[in-house]
Structures are given as C-alpha cells and as structure tokens.
C-alpha cells in the first residue's frame, strides 16, 4: 500500500532555486528579500501554483549577479 505524497513536486525553476540556496546557504526568505519579490509568490512559483512571469526573471537575475560576485 502506498502512502500519500503530500509535498508538491518542484518545477525546473524550483529545483534551480533549491540548488542556489543549498550552494549559498541563503534561505528562501532571504532570496526573496534580496531579489525584491514576495516570499509567498516565490514559494508558489517553485511548486507551479503561480506563473511568475515577472518573478522568475528577477530572481534569476539576482542569482546570476550573486554568483558572479562570488567568483
């Protein structure tokens, strides 16, 4: 008998965000604040509940800039 999987699977963007937060030690709230987006919208976008047409480019731009500064 299988148990219910109660977690929502991550989108490709959600996986990208998780990798970034794991590599940098930054949490999702810090990422949202630094990228200038709402935390709840960021969470919903990573699980596919929200389209994030404006959010995804803003967060990706921040992640790219952050990684460029680190190297």
HELIX and SHEET records of a PDB file:
HELIX    1   1 UNK A   12  UNK A   24  1                                  13    
HELIX    2   2 UNK A   28  UNK A   35  1                                   8    
HELIX    3   3 UNK A   39  UNK A   46  1                                   8    
HELIX    4   4 UNK A   55  UNK A   70  1                                  16    
END                                                                             
